[in-house]
Every structure is written in structure tokens, then in C-alpha cells.
Amino acid sequence: MSEDDVDRIDRNRRHFLTVATAVTGAVGAGMVAVPFLSSLKPSARAQALGAPVEVPIGSMQPGEMVRVLWRGKLVFVLRRTEEMLGRLNEGLDQLRDPNSEVVEQQPVYSTNEYRSVKPEFLVIEGSCTHLGCAPIEDFEVRPNENWGGGFFCPCHGSKFDLAGRVFKGVPAPTNLRVPPHRFVRDDLILLGQDTGAA
């Protein structure tokens, strides 16, 4: 074997060892990086406290309400019936803020007579604006009591209509809050994020 052949073989070996070492190092760095980067991901508890929550609504029937926990708050999602929607313009003179003029209570896209993105679906925080108690739903219409259905706080007697608007003469000072949300699809609401609300 000539000296040139020996040099060529040595160069090939060195090149092979260099490439093999680089590949092994890259694989090792990747294996170390994956657990490290995973450790930076927020915990399930942190995600539950602040992350957006998906609310599937495709199987909800008219008149049905679901409760969802978002950021430690109870949120009501009500699919209103046509009859419920028809009652929203009755008795407006009994409401403290019928036109939702307290702008902090709802995002701009839900400042309307329905207080919602889509009239059929009401999304409100289930926390009375008086002392934070949880109002209960009472959708039964009782004309003799001048009640068209809505939400009632049994702790101190605050009443809200089917759009979460507060009645006059009760302890709650403002309407129930509408949290940020958007419709990702016709059958899915993303609670806690309103970019691109439709």
C-alpha cells in the first residue's frame, strides 16, 4: 500500500468518525432537550386556571344549560329557546341596565339586546355581582309574580333576566358578566379567548 492510499484511508476514517460523533451529539442533545422543554410547559393546574376552555354545544337542546369551570369561575352556557328570546324585550323598565351600558360587564361584541355573539347562546359568569354568590336558574314563567324566567340569587334575592341583566331594587349593582369567548365552529365555543369572535 502506498503512502497516498494510507492518507486517503485515514482521511476517510477521520471523516466518518467526525460525522458519526456529530450525529450522536445531535441525537443526545435532542434527547436532553425534550424533557427540558417539556418541563417549561405549564402544569395542568396552571392551564386550568388560565387557559381557554372548549365548550362543545352541538348536542345542547333549546332550553338546556351547561356549567363550565374557567379560571376558577363558574360559567353558564344557555341555549335559549325562541320563546326565551321573545321575552327579552318585555319588562325592560324593570331592569337596572337594560341596554348593557356598563361596558365592563361584557365584551363589545356582546353589547346588544341578547348580550351574546349568537342570540341563541348566552354565555355568562355564574357569579352574582353583589357578593359573588352563585345564582340558580329559574326559567319557569310566572306572570302573577311578574317573572319571565332568568337567574335568581337565593342568598340575597338578586334577580337577572334571560340575558343576565339585573333587575331594579335588588342588591346586585350590575348585570352578570359576559366572559371573553368565541365560536370556533357552530358546535364549539372557546371560552377565555375572543380573538376572531364571529
KAZITA-V395974 format. One line per field, one symbol per residue. ss: DSSP state (H for helix, E for strand, - for the rest). phi: phi as a letter, one per 40 degrees, with the letter a starting at -180 (. if undefined). psi: psi as a letter, one per 40 degrees, with the letter a starting at -180 (. if undefined). A space follows every 50 residues. Layout:
ss->???
phi->???
psi->???
This chain:
ss->--HHHHHHHHHHHHHHHHHHHHHHHHHHHHHHHHHHHHH----HHHHHHH --EEEE--------EEEEEE--EEEEEEE--HHHHHHHH--HHHE----- --HHH--HHH----------EEEEE----------EEE---EHHH-E--E EE------EE-----EE-------------EEEEE--EEEE-------
phi->.ccccccccccccccccccccccccccccccccdcccccccccccccccb ccbcbcbccccdgcbbbbcbfgbcbcbbccccccccccccgcccccbcbf cccccacdcbcaccfacbdcbbbbccbdccbgcccbcacccbdcbfbcgi bbcccbgcbbccbgccccgbcccbcccbccaaccacbabbchabcgdb
psi->hidddddddddddddddddddddddddddddddddddddehiidddddde iihhhhedehiheihihihhfeihhhhhhiidddddedeifdeeidgdef egdeeiidefgadefidhddhhhihfhheceeihiiigehhgddefheib ihhedeeiiiaeeehiiieidhdiiiihihiihdidehhhhehehfh.
